[in-house]
Amino acid sequence: MTAPTRSEHDLLGDRDVPADAYWGVHTLRATENFPITGTPISAYPHLIDALAAVKEAAALANEELGLLDPKKAAAIVEACREIRDGELHDQFVVDVVQGGAGTSTNMNANEVVANRALELLGHAKGEYQHLHPNEDVNLGQSTNDVYPTAVKIATVFAVRGLLEAMSVLQDAFARKAVEFHDVLKMGRTQLQDAVPMTLGQEFSAYAVMIDEDRARLAEAVELIHEINLGATAIGTGLNAPAGYAEAARRHLAAITGLPLVTAANLVEATQDCGAFVQMSGVLKRIAVKLSKSCNDLRLLSSGPRAGLGEINLPPVQAGSSIMPGKVNPVIPEVVNQVAFEVIGNDVTITMAAEGEGPVARRPARGPAPPRGPGRQRPGPAGLTHASAPGPAEGRMLIMTSPTTFQPVLERIAEEIERTPGRGRPADYIPALAARDPRSFGMAVAEPDGTVYGVGDWRQPFSAQSLTKVFTLALELAREGDALWEHVGREPSGNPFNSLVQLEYENGIPRNPFINAGALVVTDRLHTRTGDASGELLEFLRAESGNPALTFDEEVAASESAHGDRNAALGHFMASYRNIDNPVPVLLEQYFRQCSIAASCADLALATTFLARHGIRADGTRLLTRSQAKQINAIMLTCGTYDAAGDFAYRVGLPGKSGVGGGIIAVVPGRCTLCVWSPGLDERGNSVAGVAALDRFTTLTGLSVF
């Protein structure tokens, strides 16, 4: 019995398509033209989800601009969300290897989304007069911007799974390094005996190799966040209306949760596949090192009687059909084979990128594991030394990947706990005086929003002067370099500045982080917004993802009751016409700004726009790269009162401290940190906070120097 069909038409003519298929005539022709590998694109769910995300974002942008009927848009969006939830993946049937630079994949997506949307609207599949794959689903798009954007998104999520797996392997190597720390063996060069070493040193080297490669992979994936959606065919934006590119990017960033950025030059971005080439090069680097490590393991385990026999690999299967008892190192061997494929893929990607068109990389199979805060990852077991002692108790080897911070934080917390003398809280602000100086929390946030933490890292505390960084960013974004006519950029030896110095410098504060300078910045932001503290609070809520952030009215009132010196500074600068608002109004805004209560996790996340070189959490640009660099520089030279030199010497990062006991710090391009402990030194900086940041940069090697 013949299966039921429906007739569809394209420019080549009419074809019958299975009636129950969500794909259409374009997909049918592609399956006939490209029976190459037998592997459909549905084998790569990251790519299917990314295509659906792009189509959803495009529909929302087109509806927003009045180009797509709201009912059609709603149906397309719902169809895309179903696909991203795992539905209809079996309908993506075109081969992974295909001619046409991805057109077959794009049309497969257009047809599946359109036919599911038609069903949601109450129509039959193929009734394209009601909702069309090209005219509606592909509206304002081309394969040449849809496909590269989708491949980039898929790559980002696939890389997360790879980073996770590499972390597991790194941790396993690190544990073996501890376990084998006292096992002596012969080190070799050119396979000849050289000098003694320990087996632990050998495995420590493997861990460090993985650590370094994870860092390079994290760097490479940053470039993948630049997209060309809205470029259409060749980058000129033909058939894409004004405002579409930004609207589509904004919606896509919200859908994926990624800090996506539209390329500055869409013609360049449409033909330049350099980001894929770099990513592939890093993957080849990883593959080569893994293969080398596996060769070592095979050699060290050779024998067991006539080979080296220095280690025992766990047996996982019989090794021979003819030699009883033989066990082969099959796991290292299969890693070799996978590495060979990755190396070959790199050559293919290089040639494809050289061809001037978008290049499609295959994302890794399977969903990316979730990334959670404050999490440790268990590693595999089973590898033993031929004469190894029992597991070493009480010893720990911390590896320092910039994307695996949890063990480092836990080690720092243990060391801080044993440190005597934590300083004393800021008792000149009564609302802060009662804080326990032994409280301690620390958080690290990565640019993708992953947060690690330890201790009281979720406990809200008074942000105080930390907020000056965010107020400066908001005003600098609005005013640009004209701001520096009203406040300087030089360090000051006094945390409050002085009236004598202000008079000598004609009412221009030395920098924006001393109180006088912060008053000027807050004044100018208030003039522009009418509510500087409210503007700041909304910014922090958005960047931290915590809508519950609020002012601590008790702290604000305490600041106001003991704010005579700030009032004197404000009135003095007003006499030089460097303050626009009435001083009492300015002081109210300033004290409320300083009273915002937030946790280490909140503030580390809120600061990540500086690690992303000015890009906010939603993917929009707040600051130019140059402005982000300027703020980081001022944090380094002026952010810790009159201890900036000592802080730079010990920590080596841009930082800003507050008398509430908090310190934020930035590793540009890598991560942001926030540490809190209320006990202060004589210069107003957290004793435990500075010590913790000192240990962090020492253990990880992450520094701007």
C-alpha angles and dihedrals in degrees: 000000000000115000114242117262141186126217120240130181134215133165090282094055142264126329135178115241125190106270094229095049119109090203121079146204097305091053091046092056091047092054089052095046099045113040088149113130104002088233113120122210088249086077086077106058093179089064094047091049091048093051090051091049091053092049091048092050091048092051092050091048093048092049090048090053093048094248100113128052109250093233091053091045092051091051092048091048092050092048091051092049091052089053091049087051089059101266123136095008088134088065092067095089109152116116119262089235111060142142122245103063093269100317092127091053092047092049091046088056093045092052097046092048092045096050094047089047089051090055091050088053091051098257133120124256112273096027090124094164085081098044123359129208093224105026095046113014094039095037112147092003143105131193086246093067101026097051100046090045092050093046090051092051091047090049093052092054093042090052090056089061091049092049089051093051092046089052091055091050092045092051090049092052090047092053091049089050088059094043092051096038094119100035107113120210141156119274115216140203120193085002089293125118111268121159135332122269137158126261086233090062089052093053092042087059090054090051092050091049090055090044092055093047092051088055092051091047091052089052094049094051091058090070090053090067092074109093137184099212106150093034091101117185106354104354100276093106093238110182092007110113125227111283094020098108094053094042092049092047092049093051093044091051090052093048096048100032089229126133093240120181128197111235115253092229112035095189090057093043093051095056101030114088095172094123090058091047091052093047091049090049091054090048089052089050090053092047093051093051093046090049091049091051090049091051088054092051091049091050095045091050095045117128120002089210106012100026134064094281093184096140136027115226113207110262111240103169143358112281104209143031091208106031112064116220096016114139122190129204092248097159095057088044094055090047087055089054094048089049090053090054092049090050090050091048089056091059090049093049091048092054093044092051091049088059091074096238134099111288123214117218119194110244117222116272122259135027121303112254114247117262114223135185123257092009133151122202123221117227132212122275135205107083112118138172116248090246100014122158120230122288113297111252124218096007126115135184114204116208116202112216112156088231098047104057102146098091090047092052092048092051091049091050091052091051094046091050089059093048115106123212111040098180124237133285122257097276093176085076101057094203089061098041096084096058115121106249090209093062110115135181133162134183136182121200125194122212091255091059099259110144130197122190148172138192117356092353094136095044112110116233136173107283093201112163093005087081090065089076092058095043089052091050093050093049096041089052089055102037105028121193092344086080090071090066087071103038132029133228101223128111119256127209094220126063092218097034114226137260090235092055092045091052092048090052095044096250096307110130117227096241140349096255101061111084096257091051093046089052090055093049092047090048093053093045090050091051090054099042107024090227113051096172092047091049090051094048093052090049092052092047091052097045095044094042089229112121090181095073110121146157121283099227092192091057092044091052091046090051091050093049092053100033101105094122092051089049090052091051091049095050092045093053090045088059087060090049091246093122120064104183127065106276095237089054091048093049092051090053092046096048092048089049091054093046097063109127117216138151130242089257091052094049096043089054093043090055096052092095086076091053088049091054095250102325116132125223091263092055097255119127116247098171136019115248087254092054092048088051090050093053092047089050093050090048089054096048102032109016102097103049112243092341096072093115094051091045092052089047094051103031107022096205137104104265143170124201131196133199089242085076098257129127126186121197136182134216099191112233093004116058148314128237137204123188127181133194118142098217109103134197123229090276095055100257126126109261095208092038095059091043091051093050090047090055092045095057091042093052097042102032089226108146138129088238 
